[in-house]
């Protein structure tokens, strides 16, 4: 089980509008289905995203490649830009134990609240996962 994060290069935006966000969500679902991920929590912010994913490291790497490549390709084409969209590969930290798991999921779901983008996690449309209803 991994807490995965990816940030825009130089902390730049990786989404600019709902069309970008919807595209990201479709690619996340594609990566989830194709690489057999169990996604307990996810949150898309303006310049980064968080995932809590259960799968082996090889499937995680292949799915992250798909997600990041397709999103960057769309973003660069849409905004007539070249170069890297994401800072580095991705960060994946192993989640150890139930308490750590719950803490990480809470952190992911509350990310937009802490950033002042909404009052409660249910107000942010760009998050989800298997545990969302259990922790709301």
Backbone torsions as a table, in degrees:
resi	resn	phi	psi	omega
1	UNK	NA	133.6	-173.8
2	UNK	-129.8	143.6	165.3
3	UNK	-98.7	113.1	-174.3
4	UNK	-110.0	134.9	175.0
5	UNK	-134.0	148.1	174.7
6	UNK	-142.9	135.6	-176.8
7	UNK	-123.1	151.7	175.3
8	UNK	-66.2	145.5	179.2
9	UNK	-59.0	136.0	-177.5
10	UNK	55.2	28.3	179.5
11	UNK	59.2	26.6	178.2
12	UNK	-77.1	162.2	179.6
13	UNK	-63.2	141.4	173.7
14	UNK	-108.7	-9.4	172.0
15	UNK	-139.7	144.3	179.7
16	UNK	-119.1	-20.3	-178.7
17	UNK	-154.9	179.0	-177.1
18	UNK	-64.9	-30.2	176.5
19	UNK	-61.2	-43.8	175.8
20	UNK	-62.9	-42.1	-178.4
21	UNK	-65.2	-41.7	178.1
22	UNK	-64.4	-40.0	177.0
23	UNK	-61.6	-45.9	178.1
24	UNK	-56.7	-46.1	-178.4
25	UNK	-61.3	-40.1	177.4
26	UNK	-64.7	-39.0	179.8
27	UNK	-71.3	-35.8	175.1
28	UNK	-62.4	-43.5	178.3
29	UNK	-64.4	-39.6	177.6
30	UNK	-61.9	-46.7	178.4
31	UNK	-61.8	-41.9	179.7
32	UNK	-59.4	-48.3	-177.8
33	UNK	-70.6	-47.0	-175.6
34	UNK	-65.8	-36.3	-174.7
35	UNK	-109.2	12.7	172.4
36	UNK	56.3	50.3	175.3
37	UNK	-86.6	144.2	164.7
38	UNK	-103.6	113.8	-176.1
39	UNK	-103.3	106.5	-179.6
40	UNK	-79.7	-31.6	-179.1
41	UNK	-155.6	145.0	172.3
42	UNK	-151.8	152.3	177.1
43	UNK	-150.8	125.2	176.6
44	UNK	-100.7	120.6	175.6
45	UNK	-105.2	-173.0	-177.6
46	UNK	-72.7	-40.1	-176.6
47	UNK	-119.7	9.6	177.8
48	UNK	-164.7	173.0	173.2
49	UNK	-146.5	160.6	178.1
50	UNK	-124.8	142.7	173.4
51	UNK	-135.1	144.5	167.4
52	UNK	-116.5	109.7	-168.7
53	UNK	-125.9	138.9	172.5
54	UNK	-110.2	118.5	174.7
55	UNK	-178.5	173.5	176.2
56	UNK	-79.7	163.7	-173.4
57	UNK	-62.7	-35.6	179.5
58	UNK	-64.0	-45.9	178.9
59	UNK	-67.5	-34.4	175.7
60	UNK	-62.3	-47.6	-179.1
61	UNK	-61.7	-44.9	-180.0
62	UNK	-65.9	-40.7	178.6
63	UNK	-67.6	-39.1	177.9
64	UNK	-66.4	-37.4	176.0
65	UNK	-59.9	-47.1	179.0
66	UNK	-59.6	-50.5	-176.9
67	UNK	-61.1	-51.0	-176.6
68	UNK	-69.2	-41.4	-178.6
69	UNK	-63.4	-49.9	-178.0
70	UNK	-64.6	-40.7	-179.6
71	UNK	-66.6	-45.8	179.9
72	UNK	-63.1	-40.0	179.2
73	UNK	-61.0	-46.8	178.6
74	UNK	-63.4	-48.4	-175.7
75	UNK	-60.6	-46.3	-179.8
76	UNK	-63.8	-40.9	179.1
77	UNK	-67.7	-43.7	-176.7
78	UNK	-65.8	-36.5	-175.6
79	UNK	-107.8	16.4	175.5
80	UNK	48.8	55.2	-179.3
81	UNK	-128.4	162.8	178.7
82	UNK	-124.7	160.8	172.7
83	UNK	97.6	-175.4	-176.7
84	UNK	-71.0	139.5	173.3
85	UNK	-97.9	-36.3	-174.5
86	UNK	-104.5	146.4	177.7
87	UNK	-82.8	110.0	178.2
88	UNK	69.5	-170.0	-176.4
89	UNK	-72.9	-81.3	170.4
90	UNK	-173.0	159.1	178.6
91	UNK	-106.5	127.4	178.7
92	UNK	-129.9	117.2	178.9
93	UNK	-110.7	131.9	179.2
94	UNK	-68.0	135.2	175.8
95	UNK	-95.6	125.4	-175.4
96	UNK	-117.8	109.1	174.6
97	UNK	91.9	159.6	-176.6
98	UNK	-63.9	-42.1	-178.3
99	UNK	-64.3	-43.7	177.5
100	UNK	-62.4	-41.9	179.1
101	UNK	-58.6	-49.7	-179.3
102	UNK	-63.8	-42.5	179.2
103	UNK	-60.6	-44.3	-179.9
104	UNK	-66.5	-43.6	179.0
105	UNK	-62.2	-43.3	176.6
106	UNK	-59.7	-43.6	179.2
107	UNK	-60.0	-45.4	-179.8
108	UNK	-63.3	-49.1	-177.6
109	UNK	-65.6	-30.4	-177.6
110	UNK	-92.1	2.3	-178.2
111	UNK	-54.7	-48.9	-179.4
112	UNK	-69.3	-26.6	177.2
113	UNK	-68.9	-47.3	178.5
114	UNK	-61.3	-32.7	-180.0
115	UNK	-79.7	-4.6	178.8
116	UNK	77.7	19.9	-178.8
117	UNK	-86.0	-16.9	179.8
118	UNK	-161.4	167.5	-178.8
119	UNK	-84.3	-32.1	-178.8
120	UNK	-145.3	157.6	-175.6
121	UNK	-60.2	-29.3	-179.9
122	UNK	-74.3	-9.9	177.5
123	UNK	-84.2	-14.0	-176.8
124	UNK	-98.1	113.5	-175.3
125	UNK	-76.3	-7.8	-172.2
126	UNK	-105.9	46.9	172.8
127	UNK	-148.1	161.9	-179.6
128	UNK	178.5	-164.7	179.2
129	UNK	131.8	172.4	-177.0
130	UNK	-62.4	-29.1	-174.9
131	UNK	-96.7	-2.7	-173.3
132	UNK	-55.5	-48.5	-177.5
133	UNK	-69.1	-30.7	179.7
134	UNK	-70.2	-30.5	-174.5
135	UNK	-104.2	-1.4	-177.9
136	UNK	-76.9	NA	NA
